[in-house]
């Protein structure tokens, strides 16, 4: 099991989610599972102070029983799922990181049976299990911190703190980063929800059928379902994808419903009419923009030339060894296998207080499946196909988190790292910290467990020629011990 990998993008890998047929893995994440719960708890506290909560004990008890039945079949992080009903007429439901779920009264009234209600709840629980909310916050943080994301490692905390999360997300509560997802994320939650319904004894098609019903009904009363479709963009061929997954799952064991659905609907009909839907406000409507240091004085780069004398660095668990200039220093992460080798002045502080690597080397590994699209891991890739695919996933992630960088055309080359096949790709752009051109050369090599070793050589453009000569010496000294793979 991969505990936590921390480097340029602070990638976190949790244990694989072994969903029955289609394997859907969470994307990269900077947060710990405990931080997911804390984010959800603080957001829930704010939300319940804003939204009209339905206080009927029978209704809330019934919804909790359905939710707990689904929670028993989740093969994912053991979050403390909680289920509450809001007194809102809008047909909607949402779940916060860590498992805090809210179901609008209007959705319960619109469902035909318990299976349809369970279908929506399973879909929302899929977002929680796959950590879609904190995945988006992680990307927002990367867009702000860029290369400085490594500062969380060097600070010794093993991750980013809650204050940094607040700054990146734009606050807790009804935050669009936690609540609004892409069509890809919606498809992933459909797949996971289908598998949950199957294992819990419900008809999995009930979820897709209800979503299709809502889509048709939205033409009649758009306002009632505006919130739902703004935060749940419908994937293409949703029903067909659910049917495909059901066929892969095979015949399931049907179970009797929890029971009490009709009684709950009767209670709701007898209550005073719920308030008319209002446009849902959010403390953050989108991810924060990329770093923009305009109007600020650029940081000055003052770095001594690399010494021609090299010394040996050995990763503490024996995973790899590499020689580096004696006037550089190694900064090894407390967790995982990440190390940064850099000279004095190779790390600068940006105008927002983040730490940015402007000269040096980062060595780490990452799980390429965490950046792949849903379903892409159905077939294994080996040899060069796997190396190219994994490298492309890494480059995509680096460019998303460091939007000032772009890939240099025709810069991909075959390489050798410790006698094995490797690739190199060059990125460049104008650093928002130094306002100078910056070059990042990425070297990658596949590992026996299908993960990827990568090395990032970073330097200002005008200093890159001296680093290029050093790269050759450092790469030739690099040795890898596959028997000491982290995990």
N, C-alpha and C positions, 0 to 999 in steps of 0.2 A: 504494500500500500504506500502511495506517495503521500507524505504528511503535508509538507509545504515547500515550494520552491520559490526563492526570492531572488530577483535579479532586475534587469532593466525594466521588465514589465511585471515583476512580482507575481509570477504565475502560481496559482494554487491548484493542486490536483487533489480531489477527494477520491475515495474508493469508487470504482466503476459502479454505475447503476445498472444492475443486471436485469433489465426489463425482459420479459419472456422472449419475444422473437426479435423485434427491432431494438437495438441497444441505443439509447439516447443518453449521452453524457453531458453533464453540466459544462458550461463554458468556463473560461479562466475566471478567477475570482481573487481579489485582494483580501477579502474579508475571511475571518474565521467563522465557523458555524455558530460560535457563541455571539459573534457580532451580528450575524443575521437575526438572531433572537432579540438582541438588544435594540437593533434598529426597528424591528417590528414592534417591540414593546413600547418604545418611546413614540413611535408613529401612532400606535393604537390609542395611547393615552390622549394624544392631541385630537385624533379623529373622533373619539367618543365624546369629547367636549364640544365638537362642532356639529355632529350629525344627530338627528332625532333617533334615539334607540327605542326599539320595541321591547317593553318590559314584561310581556306576557310569558309566564314561566312555562306553560305547556308548549308554546310555539318554539321557544328557545331550547327546551329540553329535547323536543323531537329533532330539530335540526342538528343538535349536538350528537344525538344517537346515530344519525345518518353519517355525519362526519367521522365519528369515531370508528364506525364500521369500515369506512374507506381507509382510515389511517392505519388500521391493523394490517393492511395488505401492501403498504408502501415499502418498497425495497430501496430505501434512500435514507438520508440523514434523519435521525430520530428527533424531529422538531416537536415542541409541545403544542400541537394543533389546538386552536380554540375557535369556536363557531358562535357568532352572534347575528341577530336579525336587526336591521334598521327599519324604522317606520317611514319608508320612502316608496312612492308609487312607481318610480322608474324601474324598469326591468334590468337589473344589474346585480353583479356580485364581484367582489375583489378580495384578494388575499395579499397580505403584507409579508415581507421576508420573515422567516422564523415560524410561520404557520398561523398568523392571526387573520381569520377570515370573517368577512361581513357579507351577508346575503340580504338584499333588499326585499321587503315585503312584497313588492310588485312582482318579483321573479317567482316567488312561491305561488302567488295567485295565478300567474300565467302558465305554470307547469300543469301538465295533464296528469302526472302521477309521480310517485316517489323516484322512479328510475330516471326521469328527466331532471328532477332536482339533483339527484345524486350525480348525474352526468356533468352538470355545470360545476358542482362542487369538486368533482374529481379533476376536471380541467383546471380549476384554480389551484388545487393542491399540486398539480403537475408543475405550475409556475414556481411554487414554493420549493418543491423537491429539486427542481433543476436550477434553482437559485437565480432565476432570470432577473429579479429586481436588483440584487447586489452585483450581478454581472454588469448591468447597465451603470451602476454607480462606479464600479471598477473602471469601466471605460471612460467615464466622466473624469475620474481622478487622473487617469493616464493622460487624457487630453490636456489637463491643467499642468501636471508635474513633468510629463515627458521623461527625459533621461533622469530627471531628479527623483523619479519614483524609487530609485535605489536608496535614497536617503532613509527610507523606513527601515531598511536592513542595517545601514550603518549606524542608525540611532540605537540599535540593539533591541528594539521592541518586537522584532519578528513580524511586523505588519503595520498597517496604518491605523492611527488612533481614531477615536470617535469624533474629535474635533475636526480632523481632516476629512472624515466622512461627511460631516455636516456641511463643510465648505464645498466639497465636491458635488454633493447631491443638491445643495440649495435648501436644506432643511428637512425635517421629518413631516409627518402628517400625510395629507392627501397629495403625495408627490408623484408626478408623472413618471419619474424614473422607476418607482416601485410598481406602478399600476398600468402603464401603457407599454405594449410590447409589439415586436415586429411580427409579420406573417410567419416567418421562420419559427419564432418562439411559440406562436399560436399552434403551428403544426406539431411541434414537439410536445406541447401540452395536450393536444388532441391524442397523440399516440400514447403518451403515458397515462392519460385519463382513460383511454380505451382499455389498456391493460389492467388498470385498477378496477374498473367496473367488472371486467371479466373475472378477476380473482375474487371480487366481493359478491359475485352471484347476481349482478344486474345485467340487463341487456345492454351491451355497449353501444348499439345503434341509437339508443335513446338520447345520447349526448348530441350526435350529429343531427338527428331528427329535430331536436328542440332548437338547435342553432339555426337550422333551415327554416323552421316555423317563425322564429324571430325575424329572420331576414325578410320573409314575405310580409309579415305583419308591420315591419318598419315603414312600408309604403303607406299604410293606413294612418299610422300615428307616429311620425318620425320623432317627436319630442320625447315620447315615452321610452324610446330605445336609443336615443342619441348617445348617452353615456356608454352604453354597452358596446356599440360599434366603433366609438371613437377610441376606446381602450382595448377592443378585441377585433382588430382588422381581420376579416374573414379570409382564410387561405383559399387558394384555388382548389377545386375538386375536394372539398373538405369531406363530404360524405363518402366519396370513392376511396379516399385515403383511410378512413375509419374501417370501411368494409375490407380493404386489403389487409389491415392489421388483424381484424377479427378472423379472417381466413387463416392467417399464420398462427393465431392463438389456438385454433381448434375448438372443439366443443367444450363449453364450460359447464360448471355445476351451478345450476340456478338455485337460489335461496329465496325464501319468503322475505318480503319487505320488512323493514323495521316495524311498519304499521303505525297508523295515526295520521296519514296524509290528509284524508278527507276531513277528519276532525279539525286539523290545523287550518285548512281552508275555510271551514265553517266559522271558526273563531275569528279569522281575519275579516270575513264578510260582515260579521256583527260589530266589528270595531268601527270607530269613527273613520271617515275617509282619510287616507294618507295625504300629506301635502303634495301638491303638484310638483313634478320634477323641476329642479333648478339646474342651471348649467353648473357642472361641478368645477369648483376652483381647485387650483393646485399650487403648491409652494414651488414647483419647478415644472415648467411645461416641456422642457427638453434638456438634453445634456448641456452642461456649460460649454461655452465656445472654447476652441483651442487657445493655448497661451498667446497672449499679445502683450509684449513688453513695450509697445509704442509709448513715446513720451517719457520713458525712463532712461537713465544713463546706463549704457552697456557695461557689463562686467569686464574688467581688464584681465587678459590672459598673460600671466608671467610664469613661464615654465622653463626650468633648466633643461638643457639638452640631455637625452638619455645617455647614461653611462655606457661605455663599450664593455664594461665588466658585468657579467651576469651572475646572479645567484639563483638557487633552486627553491621553488615553492612546491610543497607537497600538500595536497588536500588532506584534511585531518583523518579521513577514513580510508585514505589510500586510493581514491577514485582516479586521480590524475596527478601528474607532475608537470611543471613547466618552468623554464628559466626566464628571468626578468631582470631589467637593469638594477644595479645595486642602489641607485638613487631613487628608486620607486619603493612603494610600500604596499603590502598586501592587506586588503580589508575583507576578511572572510565572514560570511553570514553565519549567524548562530545556528540556523536550521538549514537543511538542504545542503547543496554542494556549491553554492555560488561563491565566487571570489572576484573582487575587483582589484586590479593592479594599476596603480597610478602614481605619478610624480607629485611632489608638492605643488599645489596650485592647479592640479588636474580636476579638482572638483570645486565648483563655484556656487555661490548662493544667488538664486534668481531674485527678482524684485518682489515676489510673493513669498519669499522665505524658503522656497524649495531648493533642494540640492541637485545640481546638474553636473553630470560627468562631461567634461569638455576635452579631456585628453587621457587616454589610458585603455585598458582592456578589461572586459567583463567575460567571465567563463561561467557557463551554467548549462542546464538541460531543461527540456520541456516536453510536455505530452501534446503532440500535434493534433490528436483527435479532439482536443478541447476547443480548437478553432475551426473544426470542420463543420460542414452542413449536416443537417439531420439525415441519417440513413447512409452517410458516406462511408461508415465503417463496416458495412455489411460484408465487404470482401477485403481480404488482406492484400497489402501491397508490399513487395519485397524489392531489394536491390535498388537500382537507380529510380524506378517509379516511386518507391516509398520515400527515398531521399528528396526527390524533387517536390513531391506533394507536401511532405513535412516542412521543407524549407519555405515553400510558398505560403503555408499557413503561418509560419513564424514571421515572414516578411509582412504579411497582411496585418498581423497584430502590431508589429513595430510601427508601421505607417499609420495605423489607426491611433496609436498612443502618442505619436510624434509627428503631427500633421505638417510640420515645416519640412520634413524630409520627403524625398522622392527617390525612386529607384533609377539609377543611371542606366541608360539604354545599352544593351549588349555588354553588360558588366558581369553576367553570370559565367563562371569558369569552373572547369573540373580541377580538383585539387587532391592532395593526399594529406591525411592527418594520421600520424602514427601508422603509416603503411596501408591505410584503408581509404576507400573511395570517399571523397568529400566534395563540397561545392563552396564557391564564394560568390557573393553579390555585394555591390557597392551602392550605398545610399548617400545622398547629399542634399544640402539645403542651407538656408540662412538661419543660424542659431538665434532664437529669440533672447538668449542670455547675453551672448557676446556680440551679436549683430554681424558676425563674420561667417563666411562660408564654412561649413562643417562637413566632414566626410566620415562615414561609418562603413567599415567593411565587415561583412557578416560571413563567418566560416561555419559550416555545418557538417556533421558526420552522424550517421545513423548509429543507434545503440542496439544491442541485442534484444531489448524489451520493446522495440518499436518507438522508443522515445528518441529525442534528438539532442545531441551535444551541440552547443553553439558558442562561438567566440565573437565578440564585438570589439573591433579596434576603432577607437574614436579619436579624432584629432581635428583642430582647425585646418582649413584648406591649405594655408600657407606653411603649415608645419607637417603636412602629410608626407612629404618626400622623405624626411628623416625617419618617420614612423614606418614607412613602407620597407625600408632596409631592415629595421628592427623586427618587423613582422616575420620576415623570412627566417631570422635566427630563432625567434621564439617558437614558431611553428615546428621547426626542425628539432627543437628540444622537447616538444610535447609528447608525453606518453600516457596511455590510458589503460586502466586496469578494469576490464569488464567484470571481473569477479567481485569488485567492490562497488557495483552499481548501487546508488542510494535507494533506500526503501526497505 
